[in-house]
Amino acid sequence: MQTIANFAVQMPLTPNHRIYGDTGPSVYILHGIFGMLDNWHYAAGLLSRNHKVVTYDARNHGRSFHDNDAGYDAMSSDLLGLMQHLGDEKAHIVGHSMGGKTAMHFAELYPEKVESLTIVDIAPKAYPAGHGEYFRAFETIDFSQVQSRKDAETQFLPFAPDAAVRQFLLKNIEPIAAGGYQLKINVAALKAHYQDIIGELHFSRGYAGPTLFIHGEKSGYIKETDKPNILNYFPNASFVSVPGAGHWVHADNPEAFMQVLTAFIHQHSHE
């Protein structure tokens, strides 16, 4: 008798996500490297007054699935799959840093899915490596022996002298029942794809829809010299500098940031 093998069809995995609100045009928010969905809790809460807002953990981050592929094609496919899973034909897409590059790549691949595009403090260019010490911390600290979050912060101190950065990075560990801590992020995949993550995006056509680049006054991630190249691929882009803010614009000056973001999304919303 001939044996017929049954092959399971592998379905795309759904990222861990949270939904705020249930009415109005949808907004999807994409965080940066080493981040997670709750980095955008404040912004999502405010936007949810007039929108359905979706925040989610990118693959290899937070409570989302781990995968060897940490490139922008894969992360764009995750966003498309999440939108389909939640029944959203179109949405306003907001992305910060790595999430901003994902958003730009997504907008080129699936322009029909994008109501408007907001890019927070990132350009499509290549950036110098700047996360080496953080990778080193995640790789060298024995988290199974860490006794408390205070202990973890002390061990992180040589790798991240800035207290705010340490608190941000420490969101990537969680306690385990047997004692000690473990990492939530997939350090190996992120490190393997790090040059892709910080590298230049290459567009064939870009995105011609309404686009806003918000950058921090003190950041330096988007320079005046970057704007002509950005406009080549995002011809309807405008630029806003948020006073007193660095790279984490939404945390450094949340009031000014939210005024700009809310006005832009409202302007380009169609009920």
N, C-alpha and C positions, 0 to 999 in steps of 0.2 A: 504494500500500500504506500502510495506517495504521501510524504509528510509535507503539509503546507505550513510554512512558518508564519506566525502572526507578528507583524511588526507594529509596535505602538507608534502613533504619530506624535512627535514631540511638539507640544504646544508652547508658545512663548510664555515666559514667566512674567507675572505681574509684579512690578515694583511695590514695595511697602509704601502706602500713601495715606494721606488724611484729607478729608473733604470738609471745607468750611462753607456754610451757607448752602442754599439750594435753589436760588432764583437768580435771574439775570445772566448775562453773558459769562462764559467760563473763562477762568484765568488759571494757567498752570505755571508754577514757580519752580525753577531748577537751581539747586545750590551748587557751591564750588567744591573743589577737592578737599577732602577730609571733613566735609560738612555733612549735614543731614537735614531732614525736613523741618525739624523744630527750630532751626536757625531763622526761619521765616514766619514763625508763629505770630508775631506782632503785626507784620504787614498783612498776612493772610486774614487775621481777625478783622482788621479795618476794612479791607477790600470786600469781605464777605457781607457787608451791609447791603451791597448792591450787586454782588456777583457770587456765583459758585466758584470757590477757589480750591485748587488741588495743589498740595505740596507733596513731594515724594522723595524717598531716598534713592539716589542713583545706584545702579548696580555696583556692587563691591563697597557700598557705604551703608551705614546705619543698619536697619533690619531688612534690607533688600538682599536678594540672592547674590551669591558670589559666582563669578565666571572669569575664565582666563582672558576673555576679550574685554578690554576697557577702552576701546577706541570710540570715536565719535559716530561712526556708522551704527555700531551696536547701541550706543546710548540714544541715538535718534530713533532707532527702531523700538526701543523701550518706551519712549514717549508716545510714539504712534500707537503702540499696543495698548498703553494705558488709556489713551483717549478713546480708542475703540471699546475697551472694556467698560468704560464709564459712559459710553453713549454720546460722546462729544464729537460732532462733525467738524467743529472749528473752535478755536480758542485764542485768547490773548496769551502769548508766551513771554515769560519774564525769566531771564537767566543771568546769574551772577558768576563771573570768573569762568571756571570750567563749565558751569551750567550755561553761561553766556555763549561759549563756543559751541556747545551742543545745540543751543537754540538757533544760532546762525546757520549751522549745518542743516538742522531740521527744516528751517525756513526755505533753504534752497531745494532740499529734496521734496518737501511736501508743502509748497506755498498755498495750496488750496485749503490747508488745515489751519492757516495762521490768520487770525483777525488783525492782530498787530503784534509787533516784535519790540520788546524792551531788553536792551543789553546793558548790564550793570558792570561798569569798570573793567572792561576787557576789550581788546581789539582782536581782529582775526590774524594778527601777526604772531611770529615766534617770540617767546620770552626766554630770558636766561634762566637756567635752573636756580631755584631758590628754596627748595623744600628738602634739601639733602639732610640737614640736621634732624628734621622731623621723621624722615624715613629711618634714620639711624637710631633715633629714640625708640620707635616702634619695633625695630629689629633687635635691639640689644638689651632693652629692659626685660627682665624676667617677670612678666605680669602675674604669673601663677604664684609668685612669692610676695607680691605686693599686699600689704595688710590693710590699707585704707586709701581713700582718695588723697588724703594729705600726704601719705607716703608716696603715692604715685606722682603727685605734684612736685615733691622734693626730688624724685629721681628724674623728672622731666626738666628741672631747672637748668642744668648745663646745656641742654639742647634748645630750650626756648626761654630765654631770660625774661621776655615780656609776659606779665601775668595774664593779660587778656588772651594772648595766643595760647598759653598753657591751658587755660580753662576751655578754650575752643577745642584744642586737641584732645583733652581728657574726656570729651564727650564720646570719644571713640573706644572707650573701655567700659566694661560692665562686670559686676561681680558674678562669680560662679558659686554654685551651691557647696562645693567641696572646700571653698575658701580661696582667696586670691581673686584675680581678675583675668579677663580675656579680652582680646581685641574683637571689635565688631567689623572693622574694615578688612578688606582683602589686600594687605600690604604688597604681597608678591605681584598680583595683577596690576596694581596701580604703578608699582615701580617698573615693571616690564613695559608698560605703555606710557611711561612718564614723558618721554620725548615726543610722543604723539600728542599728549595732553597739552604740553606747553608749546607745541610746534605751530607752524603757520597753517591756517586753513586755506585750501585751494578751491576756488569756485569756478564753475563753468558759466553760470549766469547770475548768481546772487539772488537777491529778493527785492522786488520792486514795491512791496507794500509799505504801509506806514511803520516807520522804525524810529526808535528813540535810543540814543546812547547816553546813559547817565554815568557820570564819573565823579570821583571825589576830587575836590580842589587840591588836596595834599597828596594824592595818590601817585600820579605819574604813569599809571598804566595806559592811559590814552593821552597822547600828545597831539599838539597842533599838526605836526608832520604826519600823523596817522590818518587824518581826516580825509585828504584827497583819495587815498586808496580805499578807505571805507566807503566813500561816496561812489566809487566806481562800481561797487557791487550792491550797495544799499542806497540807491539814488534818492530815495525819499526819507533819508535819515536826517534827524536833527540831533543836536548835542546840548546837554545841560550839565553844568558843573555845580555840585552841591557844596556850599561853603563849609569849611572846617572839617570835611570828611576825608578819610583815607580810603583804602581799598574796600573795607567793609562799610560801604556808604550807608546801607540800610540800618546799620547799628550805630554808626558814628553821629549821624544827624537824621534820626528817623522822621522827625516832623517835616523837615524840608524835603527829604526824599519822598515821603508819602504824598505830599502835595503835588509834586511833579508827576509821580507815577499815576496817581488817581486821576488827575486832569487828563493825562494822555490816553489812558484806557477809556475814560468816559467819552472823550472826543471821538474815539474810533469804535465805539460800541454800537451794535445794531440789534435791537430787541427783536 
